[in-house]
Amino acid sequence: MPSSRAGRPTGGGQGDQAPAPAGGSGGRARLGWVTALVAVSVVPWALWAAVRATGTEAGFPAVALIAFTPYVAATSVVPLALALLTRRGWAALAAGAAAVVLLACVLPRGLPGPAPQADPRGPRMTVLTANVYFGLADPDALVRLVRERGVDVLSLQELTRQSDDALTRAGLRALLPYDVTHAGTGPVGGAVYSAHPVEEAGDSSRHEYFAMPRARVLVPGAPPVEVVSTHPMPPAGSGAVAGWRDSLRELPDARPGGGLRVLAGDFNATLDHAELRALLDTGYTDAADASGDGWRATWPSDGSLPGTTIDHILVDRRVEVRRTSVHTLPDTDHRAVLAELSLPRA
């Protein structure tokens, strides 16, 4: 008879086990560490994108850090690449979403808007703004820039009496003889100088913070244009954020259908700050953003930190931005911003 053992496996008894997968528990641990690393790498960019998209930079240091969003957007491909290389699909989706949000926020400001449709007969006005750094900026270099660029209106921040005198000696008032000037000590002063007659507009006195003079400029052939030398408080610490927010909210809104306004100065805010975007939403256009020059950093000019764009010229949306440029001045930590504008006819 056939043996009862026929057909039974010939190797091993009941205690035999199937071979363990290569790597065993050590391989699983390594996979877990990779997953954790990928997850941790995605979180900072995802959180930054959420804060930027929702405008919830409520306090310090978030208010200060959000100014560096363009750099975060530029590096947002790093966690996405890591997730794709390690085949972590869920992480790739999260990283990709964060990258899309961040890049959508910053890419448009480097792309020019539609070509200006201004009336070719509309009056032109060239505006220059500069923070003169406690009045220490080189007056001769500033006056030379005004002369060479045909500046009609100059907005200055941190103007002292000594720097106002130095600018006069350098020939500024021969070029821009009209002004609304509130020179002060340290960083508190400001001024608007003009080639055209001006009237002081509204309350230009310094309140709780810095001076922000307001001048109604009478440009021939155009409606009066109110120009504000803008200088909100910097959000330099947890105790300064409330003052920063209050001084930004103190700036006048645009007036669709009303008088023309231009805000020019050191805003201590970038287009990534919700407070500045709220001001733009009232009817202003950022001149550099409109011309595709919105990536140009204006502070600090000495390279001590990655550059941010906190100096702006905001214009009423009825004003056409023809071109903008950024200029380095000696002895100040800010770059000057220039905008060539076309005004509606009166």
matplotlib code that plots the C-alpha trace (Angstrom):
import matplotlib.pyplot as plt

x = [0.0, 1.2, 2.8, 0.6, 3.4, 3.0, 2.1, 3.3, 5.9, 9.3, 11.0, 10.2, 7.5, 4.8, 7.2, 8.6, 7.9, 7.8, 10.9, 10.7, 10.6, 13.9, 14.8, 12.1, 11.2, 14.2, 12.9, 9.5, 11.1, 13.1, 9.9, 8.3, 11.1, 10.9, 7.2, 7.7, 10.4, 8.3, 5.3, 7.4, 8.9, 5.5, 4.1, 5.9, 5.0, 1.4, 1.0, 2.6, 0.2, -2.8, -1.8, -1.1, -4.3, -6.5, -4.7, -4.5, -1.0, -2.4, 0.6, 4.4, 6.4, 3.9, 3.4, 7.1, 7.7, 4.9, 6.9, 9.3, 6.5, 8.2, 11.2, 9.0, 7.1, 10.3, 11.3, 7.9, 9.0, 11.4, 8.8, 6.9, 10.0, 10.8, 7.3, 7.4, 10.8, 9.7, 6.4, 4.3, 1.2, -0.8, 2.2, 2.7, -0.9, -0.5, 2.8, 1.5, -1.5, 0.7, 3.0, 0.1, -1.3, 2.1, 3.1, -0.4, 0.1, 3.6, 3.9, 1.4, 3.4, 6.3, 4.2, 3.1, -0.6, -2.5, -0.9, -1.8, -5.0, -4.5, -5.6, -2.5, -3.4, -3.8, -1.3, 1.7, 3.1, 6.3, 6.3, 9.3, 9.3, 12.3, 12.9, 15.9, 16.8, 16.8, 17.7, 21.1, 20.5, 22.9, 21.0, 23.1, 22.3, 18.6, 18.4, 20.3, 17.8, 14.9, 16.5, 17.5, 14.2, 12.0, 10.3, 7.1, 6.3, 8.7, 7.5, 10.0, 9.9, 12.1, 12.9, 14.7, 15.1, 18.8, 18.1, 15.4, 18.1, 20.6, 18.2, 17.5, 21.2, 21.6, 19.0, 15.8, 13.5, 14.8, 13.2, 10.3, 9.4, 6.1, 5.9, 4.0, 6.7, 6.6, 10.2, 10.9, 13.5, 14.7, 12.2, 9.0, 9.2, 7.9, 7.2, 5.7, 7.6, 6.1, 6.8, 3.2, 1.3, 0.0, -2.5, -2.3, -5.0, -6.8, -5.0, -1.3, -0.1, 1.6, -0.8, 0.4, 2.9, 4.9, 4.1, 2.2, 1.8, -1.0, -0.7, -3.3, -1.2, -2.7, -1.4, -2.4, -5.1, -5.9, -8.1, -6.4, -4.4, -4.0, -0.5, 0.2, 3.7, 3.0, 4.9, 3.1, 4.8, 7.0, 5.9, 9.2, 8.0, 4.9, 4.1, 4.3, 1.9, -1.2, 0.4, 1.4, -2.1, -3.6, -1.4, -2.1, -5.8, -5.3, -4.4, -7.2, -9.2, -9.4, -12.5, -14.0, -15.8, -14.3, -11.0, -7.8, -5.3, -1.7, -0.1, 3.7, 6.1, 7.5, 4.4, 6.3, 4.1, 4.3, 1.6, 1.6, 0.1, -3.6, -3.8, -2.2, -4.4, -7.4, -6.3, -5.8, -9.3, -10.7, -9.7, -5.9, -3.4, 0.2, 2.2, 5.1, 2.7, 0.9, 4.1, 5.4, 8.2, 6.7, 9.5, 12.1, 13.1, 13.3, 14.5, 17.1, 19.4, 22.6, 21.9, 21.8, 18.5, 16.8, 15.2, 11.5, 9.2, 7.8, 8.1, 5.2, 3.3, -0.4, -2.5, -6.2, -7.4, -8.3, -4.6, -2.5, 0.9, 3.2, 6.4, 8.2, 11.7, 13.7, 16.9, 19.6, 20.5, 23.7, 23.4, 19.9, 18.7, 15.7, 15.7, 13.7, 10.7, 9.7, 6.4, 5.5, 1.8, -0.8, -3.7, -7.2, -8.0, -9.9]
y = [0.0, 3.5, 5.0, 7.2, 9.8, 10.2, 13.8, 15.3, 18.1, 16.6, 19.5, 20.7, 20.0, 22.1, 24.6, 25.7, 29.4, 31.1, 33.2, 36.8, 39.7, 41.3, 44.0, 42.8, 45.2, 47.4, 48.1, 49.0, 51.4, 53.1, 53.5, 55.1, 57.5, 58.5, 59.1, 61.2, 63.3, 64.0, 65.0, 67.3, 68.9, 69.7, 71.3, 74.7, 75.5, 74.4, 76.5, 79.5, 79.1, 78.9, 82.1, 84.0, 82.9, 83.7, 86.8, 85.6, 87.0, 88.3, 89.1, 89.1, 87.4, 86.4, 90.0, 90.4, 87.0, 87.2, 89.9, 87.1, 85.1, 85.4, 83.5, 80.8, 80.6, 80.1, 77.2, 75.6, 73.1, 71.5, 69.5, 68.7, 67.2, 65.3, 63.8, 62.8, 61.2, 59.1, 58.3, 59.7, 60.6, 62.3, 64.5, 65.4, 66.6, 68.7, 70.1, 70.8, 72.7, 74.8, 75.6, 76.6, 79.0, 80.6, 81.0, 82.3, 85.0, 86.3, 85.5, 88.1, 91.0, 90.1, 90.1, 93.4, 94.1, 95.3, 98.0, 101.5, 102.8, 106.4, 109.3, 110.3, 113.9, 113.3, 115.2, 113.2, 113.2, 111.5, 110.6, 109.6, 108.4, 107.9, 107.1, 109.3, 107.3, 109.8, 112.5, 111.0, 110.2, 111.9, 115.2, 115.7, 112.2, 112.7, 116.0, 114.6, 111.8, 114.3, 116.4, 113.5, 111.7, 114.8, 114.3, 116.4, 115.2, 114.0, 112.2, 111.8, 110.0, 110.4, 114.0, 116.1, 119.9, 119.4, 117.2, 119.7, 122.5, 120.2, 119.4, 123.1, 123.9, 121.0, 122.8, 120.8, 123.9, 125.2, 122.1, 121.6, 125.0, 124.0, 121.8, 120.6, 119.9, 118.4, 117.9, 116.3, 114.6, 111.1, 109.1, 111.1, 113.8, 113.8, 116.0, 116.4, 118.6, 119.5, 121.3, 122.4, 124.5, 122.6, 123.0, 121.2, 118.6, 117.2, 116.8, 116.3, 116.7, 113.8, 112.0, 109.1, 107.9, 109.4, 112.5, 111.7, 115.0, 115.4, 117.8, 118.6, 119.0, 121.2, 119.7, 121.8, 120.0, 117.4, 117.3, 118.0, 115.0, 114.4, 113.0, 111.5, 110.9, 107.5, 106.1, 103.7, 102.3, 99.3, 96.0, 95.7, 93.6, 92.3, 95.6, 97.5, 95.4, 97.3, 100.6, 99.2, 98.1, 101.4, 103.6, 101.6, 102.0, 105.7, 106.0, 107.5, 105.1, 105.5, 107.4, 105.9, 108.7, 111.3, 113.1, 111.5, 110.1, 108.8, 107.3, 107.2, 106.1, 103.6, 101.4, 99.0, 96.4, 94.2, 93.0, 89.8, 91.7, 91.5, 95.1, 96.5, 94.4, 95.7, 99.2, 98.3, 96.9, 100.3, 101.3, 101.6, 100.0, 99.3, 100.9, 98.5, 95.5, 97.0, 97.5, 94.0, 95.3, 94.2, 91.8, 94.5, 94.7, 98.2, 97.3, 96.8, 98.0, 96.9, 93.2, 92.6, 90.7, 89.2, 92.1, 92.9, 95.3, 97.7, 101.0, 101.6, 104.1, 103.4, 105.2, 105.7, 103.2, 106.0, 106.9, 104.9, 103.6, 103.9, 102.6, 102.2, 101.9, 101.4, 103.4, 103.1, 106.2, 106.5, 106.6, 105.2, 101.6, 102.1, 102.2, 105.0, 104.1, 106.1, 105.9, 107.7, 108.3, 109.5, 111.4, 111.8, 115.2, 117.7]
z = [0.0, -0.5, 2.5, 4.6, 4.4, 0.7, -0.4, 2.9, 2.9, 3.3, 5.2, 8.7, 11.2, 12.8, 14.2, 10.9, 9.9, 6.4, 5.8, 7.2, 4.7, 4.0, 6.5, 9.0, 11.8, 11.0, 7.5, 8.8, 11.4, 8.6, 6.6, 9.6, 10.1, 6.4, 6.7, 9.8, 8.2, 5.1, 7.3, 9.4, 6.2, 4.8, 8.0, 8.0, 4.4, 4.9, 8.0, 6.3, 3.3, 5.6, 7.5, 4.3, 2.6, 5.6, 6.7, 10.3, 11.2, 14.4, 16.5, 16.8, 15.3, 12.7, 11.5, 11.0, 9.4, 6.9, 5.1, 3.9, 2.1, -1.3, 0.0, 1.5, -1.8, -3.7, -1.5, -1.4, -4.0, -1.5, 0.6, -2.6, -4.2, -1.0, -0.9, -4.6, -4.3, -1.2, -2.9, -0.1, -2.0, 0.8, 1.6, -2.0, -2.2, 0.9, -0.2, -3.7, -2.3, -0.1, -3.0, -5.2, -2.6, -1.9, -5.5, -6.5, -3.8, -5.0, -8.7, -10.0, -8.6, -10.9, -14.0, -15.7, -15.7, -18.8, -20.9, -19.7, -21.3, -20.2, -22.2, -24.1, -23.4, -19.7, -17.4, -16.2, -12.7, -11.5, -7.8, -5.7, -2.1, 0.2, 3.8, 4.6, 7.8, 10.7, 8.1, 7.3, 3.6, 1.2, 0.2, -3.0, -4.2, -3.5, -5.3, -8.2, -8.5, -8.4, -11.1, -13.4, -13.2, -13.6, -10.3, -9.7, -6.2, -3.5, -0.4, 2.5, 5.8, 8.8, 7.8, 10.4, 10.4, 9.6, 6.6, 5.4, 5.5, 3.8, 1.0, 0.5, 0.3, -2.3, -4.5, -3.8, -3.5, -6.8, -8.3, -6.0, -4.5, -2.8, 0.3, 3.3, 5.8, 9.3, 10.1, 13.5, 15.6, 14.8, 12.7, 13.4, 10.6, 7.1, 4.1, 0.6, -1.8, -5.2, -8.4, -8.5, -5.9, -2.9, -0.1, 3.2, 3.2, 6.3, 9.6, 8.8, 12.3, 14.1, 16.4, 18.5, 15.9, 13.0, 11.0, 7.8, 6.0, 3.4, 0.5, -2.2, -5.3, -8.0, -11.3, -14.4, -16.4, -13.7, -10.7, -7.4, -6.2, -2.5, -1.7, 1.7, 3.0, 4.5, 7.6, 9.9, 12.9, 12.4, 14.0, 15.8, 18.8, 20.5, 22.0, 18.7, 16.7, 17.9, 17.0, 13.6, 12.9, 14.2, 12.1, 8.9, 9.6, 10.1, 6.4, 4.3, 2.1, -1.7, -2.8, -5.9, -7.7, -5.3, -5.0, -6.3, -3.7, -3.8, -0.8, -1.0, 1.6, 4.0, 4.9, 7.1, 5.4, 2.3, 0.0, 2.1, 5.1, 5.4, 6.7, 3.6, 1.3, 3.1, 2.3, -1.4, -1.5, -0.8, -4.4, -4.6, -6.9, -5.9, -8.6, -8.5, -8.6, -11.6, -13.5, -12.8, -10.6, -7.3, -6.4, -6.0, -2.4, -0.8, 2.8, 4.1, 1.4, 3.2, 2.9, 6.6, 6.1, 3.1, 1.3, 1.7, -0.2, 2.5, 0.5, -1.8, -4.0, -3.9, -6.5, -7.1, -9.7, -12.0, -12.2, -14.7, -13.8, -16.7, -15.2, -11.8, -10.6, -7.4, -6.6, -4.1, -2.0, 0.0, 3.8, 4.2, 4.7, 2.4, -1.4, -3.1, -5.2, -8.3, -10.3, -13.5, -13.5, -15.9, -14.3, -15.6, -17.1, -15.2]

ax = plt.figure().add_subplot(projection="3d")
ax.plot(x, y, z, "-o")
ax.set_aspect("equal")
plt.show()
